[in-house]
Amino acid sequence: MRSGVGTLDRALAVLEAVEGGARTLGEVVTATGLPRSTAHRLLRALGAHGYVTLEGGSGYRLGPRLLRMATQARREAPLRDLAQPALKRLAAATGESAQLYVRSGGSRVCVAAVESHRELRTIVPIGAELPLHAGSAAKVFLAFEPEPRRFLRRARDPERFARDVELVRARGWAASVGEREEGVGSVSAPVRGPDGRLAAVVSVSGPAARMGRGGGRRYAPAVLRAAREIEAALATA
């Protein structure tokens, strides 16, 4: 299947050629029908980004970055499906948008979301990659981070952010207003896997006018309830 974007189609053809195991440059050329110079150029570019790797004596194979992405996708798929009912209930109970985030390196990624039906609402696209130094979900992730200092010092107010992270450990949830985006507030709680480790963070977010002063204590019970529901779903999956 072709997308109409020539460079992308050729790059994907190269990846598919090495999907089944190591391939020499000649084998990639034969499998894709690309000119040798084009195949070589694409393999070098994909290698620079970690999507393929060259192993001496055996040729090119899928690289570590692509393998990490595949592992993450396999891990997220059941989590996303299991969390969806709880996110829908959270959005209905609060009238605000609900999201589920997972950790991805030095960022957090939205893997599931249910939008509020209100005209004025927050929208976090699935796949959005957000920082770990701003927002209530970031605070929850850092509460479980062994070495949070490198993220804390990037915050707008590192000392206050560090105090908020400590609060997560004490009360089990976090709130923020206008930290990541002006005019937006959110409340988040941890979702633990069956092994007790942090699996994800569930959030509810909306305009600061509705989620501002006192929003944390007002929305925290619903967010915590959603977190427990997702944990129960994970435990019985």
C-alpha positions as a Markdown table, in Angstrom:
| # | Residue | x | y | z |
|---|---|---|---|---|
| 1 | Met | 0.0 | 0.0 | 0.0 |
| 2 | Arg | 1.3 | 3.4 | -1.0 |
| 3 | Ser | 0.6 | 6.6 | 0.9 |
| 4 | Gly | 1.5 | 9.0 | -1.9 |
| 5 | Val | 4.5 | 10.3 | 0.1 |
| 6 | Gly | 7.4 | 8.8 | -1.9 |
| 7 | Thr | 10.2 | 9.1 | 0.6 |
| 8 | Leu | 8.1 | 7.6 | 3.4 |
| 9 | Asp | 6.9 | 4.7 | 1.2 |
| 10 | Arg | 10.5 | 3.9 | 0.2 |
| 11 | Ala | 11.7 | 4.1 | 3.8 |
| 12 | Leu | 8.9 | 1.7 | 4.9 |
| 13 | Ala | 9.8 | -0.6 | 2.1 |
| 14 | Val | 13.4 | -0.8 | 3.4 |
| 15 | Leu | 12.1 | -1.5 | 6.9 |
| 16 | Glu | 9.9 | -4.3 | 5.6 |
| 17 | Ala | 12.8 | -5.7 | 3.8 |
| 18 | Val | 14.8 | -6.2 | 7.0 |
| 19 | Glu | 11.8 | -7.1 | 9.1 |
| 20 | Gly | 12.4 | -10.8 | 8.9 |
| 21 | Gly | 16.1 | -10.8 | 9.7 |
| 22 | Ala | 19.4 | -9.4 | 8.7 |
| 23 | Arg | 19.7 | -8.4 | 5.0 |
| 24 | Thr | 22.7 | -7.2 | 3.0 |
| 25 | Leu | 22.4 | -4.1 | 0.9 |
| 26 | Gly | 22.1 | -6.2 | -2.2 |
| 27 | Glu | 19.2 | -8.2 | -0.7 |
| 28 | Val | 17.4 | -4.9 | 0.3 |
| 29 | Val | 17.8 | -3.7 | -3.3 |
| 30 | Thr | 16.4 | -6.9 | -4.6 |
| 31 | Ala | 13.5 | -6.9 | -2.2 |
| 32 | Thr | 12.5 | -3.2 | -2.7 |
| 33 | Gly | 13.4 | -2.7 | -6.3 |
| 34 | Leu | 15.1 | 0.6 | -5.3 |
| 35 | Pro | 18.3 | 1.8 | -6.9 |
| 36 | Arg | 21.3 | 0.8 | -4.9 |
| 37 | Ser | 22.2 | 4.4 | -4.1 |
| 38 | Thr | 18.7 | 5.1 | -2.8 |
| 39 | Ala | 18.6 | 2.0 | -0.7 |
| 40 | His | 22.0 | 2.8 | 0.8 |
| 41 | Arg | 21.0 | 6.4 | 1.5 |
| 42 | Leu | 17.8 | 5.3 | 3.2 |
| 43 | Leu | 19.5 | 2.6 | 5.3 |
| 44 | Arg | 22.1 | 5.2 | 6.5 |
| 45 | Ala | 19.3 | 7.7 | 7.4 |
| 46 | Leu | 17.3 | 5.0 | 9.2 |
| 47 | Gly | 20.4 | 3.8 | 11.0 |
| 48 | Ala | 21.2 | 7.4 | 12.2 |
| 49 | His | 17.8 | 7.5 | 13.9 |
| 50 | Gly | 18.1 | 4.0 | 15.4 |
| 51 | Tyr | 15.5 | 2.3 | 13.2 |
| 52 | Val | 18.0 | -0.1 | 11.6 |
| 53 | Thr | 21.4 | -1.3 | 12.6 |
| 54 | Leu | 24.3 | -2.7 | 10.7 |
| 55 | Glu | 25.8 | -5.9 | 12.0 |
| 56 | Gly | 29.2 | -6.8 | 10.6 |
| 57 | Gly | 29.1 | -9.9 | 8.5 |
| 58 | Ser | 25.3 | -10.3 | 8.5 |
| 59 | Gly | 23.9 | -7.0 | 7.2 |
| 60 | Tyr | 21.1 | -4.7 | 8.2 |
| 61 | Arg | 18.4 | -5.6 | 10.7 |
| 62 | Leu | 15.7 | -3.7 | 12.7 |
| 63 | Gly | 17.3 | -1.2 | 15.1 |
| 64 | Pro | 16.9 | -0.7 | 18.9 |
| 65 | Arg | 14.6 | 2.3 | 18.6 |
| 66 | Leu | 12.1 | 0.5 | 16.5 |
| 67 | Leu | 12.2 | -2.6 | 18.8 |
| 68 | Arg | 11.6 | -0.3 | 21.8 |
| 69 | Met | 8.6 | 1.3 | 20.0 |
| 70 | Ala | 7.2 | -2.1 | 19.2 |
| 71 | Thr | 7.6 | -3.3 | 22.8 |
| 72 | Gln | 5.9 | -0.1 | 24.1 |
| 73 | Ala | 3.0 | -0.5 | 21.6 |
| 74 | Arg | 2.4 | -4.1 | 22.7 |
| 75 | Arg | 2.4 | -3.0 | 26.3 |
| 76 | Glu | 0.1 | 0.0 | 25.7 |
| 77 | Ala | -2.6 | -1.8 | 23.6 |
| 78 | Pro | -4.2 | -3.9 | 26.4 |
| 79 | Leu | -3.7 | -1.0 | 28.9 |
| 80 | Arg | -5.5 | 1.4 | 26.6 |
| 81 | Asp | -8.4 | -1.0 | 26.0 |
| 82 | Leu | -8.8 | -1.9 | 29.7 |
| 83 | Ala | -8.7 | 1.8 | 30.8 |
| 84 | Gln | -11.2 | 3.1 | 28.3 |
| 85 | Pro | -14.4 | 2.3 | 30.3 |
| 86 | Ala | -12.9 | 4.0 | 33.4 |
| 87 | Leu | -12.0 | 7.0 | 31.4 |
| 88 | Lys | -15.5 | 7.3 | 30.0 |
| 89 | Arg | -16.9 | 7.1 | 33.5 |
| 90 | Leu | -14.4 | 9.7 | 34.7 |
| 91 | Ala | -15.3 | 12.1 | 31.9 |
| 92 | Ala | -19.0 | 11.6 | 32.6 |
| 93 | Ala | -18.7 | 12.1 | 36.3 |
| 94 | Thr | -16.6 | 15.3 | 36.1 |
| 95 | Gly | -17.8 | 16.8 | 32.9 |
| 96 | Glu | -14.2 | 17.3 | 31.9 |
| 97 | Ser | -11.7 | 15.5 | 29.5 |
| 98 | Ala | -9.9 | 12.4 | 30.8 |
| 99 | Gln | -6.5 | 11.0 | 29.7 |
| 100 | Leu | -4.2 | 8.1 | 30.4 |
| 101 | Tyr | -0.5 | 8.6 | 30.2 |
| 102 | Val | 2.5 | 6.3 | 30.1 |
| 103 | Arg | 6.2 | 7.0 | 30.6 |
| 104 | Ser | 8.3 | 7.1 | 27.4 |
| 105 | Gly | 11.9 | 7.9 | 28.2 |
| 106 | Gly | 12.1 | 11.5 | 29.5 |
| 107 | Ser | 8.5 | 12.3 | 28.5 |
| 108 | Arg | 4.9 | 11.1 | 29.1 |
| 109 | Val | 2.7 | 10.0 | 26.2 |
| 110 | Cys | -1.1 | 10.2 | 26.0 |
| 111 | Val | -2.2 | 6.7 | 25.0 |
| 112 | Ala | -6.0 | 7.0 | 25.7 |
| 113 | Ala | -8.4 | 10.0 | 26.0 |
| 114 | Val | -12.1 | 10.8 | 26.3 |
| 115 | Glu | -13.0 | 14.3 | 25.5 |
| 116 | Ser | -15.6 | 16.4 | 27.5 |
| 117 | His | -18.8 | 17.2 | 25.7 |
| 118 | Arg | -18.6 | 20.8 | 26.8 |
| 119 | Glu | -18.0 | 23.4 | 24.2 |
| 120 | Leu | -15.0 | 24.8 | 26.2 |
| 121 | Arg | -12.8 | 21.8 | 26.9 |
| 122 | Thr | -9.2 | 20.5 | 26.8 |
| 123 | Ile | -8.0 | 18.2 | 24.0 |
| 124 | Val | -4.9 | 16.1 | 24.3 |
| 125 | Pro | -4.4 | 14.0 | 21.2 |
| 126 | Ile | -3.5 | 10.4 | 21.5 |
| 127 | Gly | 0.2 | 10.1 | 20.9 |
| 128 | Ala | 0.9 | 13.6 | 22.3 |
| 129 | Glu | 4.3 | 13.6 | 24.0 |
| 130 | Leu | 4.4 | 16.0 | 27.0 |
| 131 | Pro | 7.2 | 17.0 | 29.4 |
| 132 | Leu | 7.9 | 15.6 | 32.9 |
| 133 | His | 8.5 | 19.1 | 34.4 |
| 134 | Ala | 5.0 | 20.6 | 34.1 |
| 135 | Gly | 1.5 | 19.4 | 34.9 |
| 136 | Ser | -0.2 | 17.2 | 37.4 |
| 137 | Ala | 0.6 | 14.0 | 35.5 |
| 138 | Ala | 4.3 | 14.9 | 35.4 |
| 139 | Lys | 4.3 | 15.3 | 39.2 |
| 140 | Val | 2.8 | 11.8 | 39.6 |
| 141 | Phe | 5.4 | 10.3 | 37.3 |
| 142 | Leu | 8.2 | 12.1 | 39.2 |
| 143 | Ala | 6.9 | 10.8 | 42.6 |
| 144 | Phe | 7.9 | 7.4 | 41.3 |
| 145 | Glu | 11.2 | 8.5 | 39.7 |
| 146 | Pro | 14.3 | 7.5 | 41.6 |
| 147 | Glu | 16.3 | 10.5 | 40.3 |
| 148 | Pro | 13.8 | 13.3 | 39.7 |
| 149 | Arg | 16.2 | 16.2 | 40.0 |
| 150 | Arg | 17.1 | 16.5 | 36.3 |
| 151 | Phe | 13.4 | 17.0 | 35.6 |
| 152 | Leu | 12.7 | 19.2 | 38.6 |
| 153 | Arg | 15.3 | 21.8 | 37.6 |
| 154 | Arg | 13.5 | 22.4 | 34.3 |
| 155 | Ala | 10.2 | 23.4 | 36.0 |
| 156 | Arg | 9.1 | 27.0 | 36.1 |
| 157 | Asp | 9.4 | 27.0 | 39.9 |
| 158 | Pro | 11.6 | 24.0 | 40.8 |
| 159 | Glu | 11.2 | 24.3 | 44.6 |
| 160 | Arg | 7.4 | 24.5 | 44.4 |
| 161 | Phe | 7.3 | 21.7 | 41.9 |
| 162 | Ala | 9.5 | 19.5 | 44.2 |
| 163 | Arg | 7.1 | 20.1 | 47.1 |
| 164 | Asp | 4.2 | 19.1 | 44.9 |
| 165 | Val | 5.9 | 15.9 | 44.0 |
| 166 | Glu | 6.4 | 15.1 | 47.7 |
| 167 | Leu | 2.7 | 15.8 | 48.2 |
| 168 | Val | 1.9 | 13.1 | 45.7 |
| 169 | Arg | 3.7 | 10.6 | 47.8 |
| 170 | Ala | 1.7 | 11.7 | 50.9 |
| 171 | Arg | -1.8 | 12.0 | 49.5 |
| 172 | Gly | -1.8 | 10.0 | 46.3 |
| 173 | Trp | -2.8 | 12.6 | 43.7 |
| 174 | Ala | -1.5 | 15.9 | 42.1 |
| 175 | Ala | -3.1 | 19.0 | 40.8 |
| 176 | Ser | -1.9 | 21.9 | 38.6 |
| 177 | Val | -3.2 | 25.1 | 37.1 |
| 178 | Gly | -1.5 | 26.8 | 34.2 |
| 179 | Glu | 1.8 | 24.9 | 34.5 |
| 180 | Arg | 2.0 | 23.3 | 31.1 |
| 181 | Glu | -0.5 | 25.4 | 29.3 |
| 182 | Glu | -1.9 | 28.8 | 30.4 |
| 183 | Gly | -5.6 | 28.5 | 31.3 |
| 184 | Val | -5.6 | 24.7 | 31.8 |
| 185 | Gly | -6.0 | 22.8 | 35.0 |
| 186 | Ser | -5.7 | 19.1 | 35.8 |
| 187 | Val | -5.8 | 16.5 | 38.5 |
| 188 | Ser | -3.9 | 13.2 | 38.2 |
| 189 | Ala | -3.4 | 9.9 | 40.1 |
| 190 | Pro | -1.1 | 6.9 | 39.7 |
| 191 | Val | -2.2 | 3.6 | 38.2 |
| 192 | Arg | -0.2 | 0.7 | 39.6 |
| 193 | Gly | 0.2 | -2.6 | 37.8 |
| 194 | Pro | -0.3 | -6.0 | 39.4 |
| 195 | Asp | 3.3 | -6.0 | 40.4 |
| 196 | Gly | 2.8 | -2.7 | 42.4 |
| 197 | Arg | 4.9 | -0.6 | 40.1 |
| 198 | Leu | 3.6 | 2.5 | 38.3 |
| 199 | Ala | 1.9 | 1.4 | 35.1 |
| 200 | Ala | 0.3 | 4.7 | 34.0 |
| 201 | Val | -1.2 | 8.0 | 35.2 |
| 202 | Val | -4.8 | 8.9 | 34.8 |
| 203 | Ser | -5.8 | 12.5 | 34.6 |
| 204 | Val | -8.8 | 14.8 | 34.2 |
| 205 | Ser | -8.2 | 18.2 | 32.7 |
| 206 | Gly | -10.2 | 21.3 | 31.8 |
| 207 | Pro | -10.3 | 25.1 | 31.7 |
| 208 | Ala | -8.7 | 26.7 | 34.7 |
| 209 | Ala | -11.9 | 28.6 | 35.3 |
| 210 | Arg | -13.6 | 25.4 | 36.3 |
| 211 | Met | -10.6 | 23.5 | 37.7 |
| 212 | Gly | -8.7 | 26.3 | 39.4 |
| 213 | Arg | -8.9 | 27.1 | 43.1 |
| 214 | Gly | -10.0 | 24.0 | 45.1 |
| 215 | Gly | -10.2 | 21.9 | 41.9 |
| 216 | Gly | -7.7 | 19.3 | 43.3 |
| 217 | Arg | -9.8 | 18.3 | 46.3 |
| 218 | Arg | -13.0 | 18.5 | 44.2 |
| 219 | Tyr | -11.9 | 16.2 | 41.4 |
| 220 | Ala | -9.4 | 14.0 | 43.2 |
| 221 | Pro | -12.0 | 11.4 | 44.5 |
| 222 | Ala | -13.2 | 10.8 | 40.9 |
| 223 | Val | -9.7 | 10.5 | 39.6 |
| 224 | Leu | -8.6 | 8.2 | 42.3 |
| 225 | Arg | -11.7 | 6.0 | 41.7 |
| 226 | Ala | -10.8 | 5.8 | 38.0 |
| 227 | Ala | -7.3 | 4.8 | 38.9 |
| 228 | Arg | -8.6 | 2.0 | 41.2 |
| 229 | Glu | -10.9 | 0.8 | 38.4 |
| 230 | Ile | -8.1 | 0.6 | 35.9 |
| 231 | Glu | -5.9 | -1.3 | 38.5 |
| 232 | Ala | -8.7 | -3.8 | 39.0 |
| 233 | Ala | -9.1 | -4.3 | 35.3 |
| 234 | Leu | -5.3 | -4.9 | 35.0 |
| 235 | Ala | -5.3 | -7.3 | 37.9 |
| 236 | Thr | -8.0 | -9.5 | 36.3 |
| 237 | Ala | -6.8 | -9.3 | 32.6 |
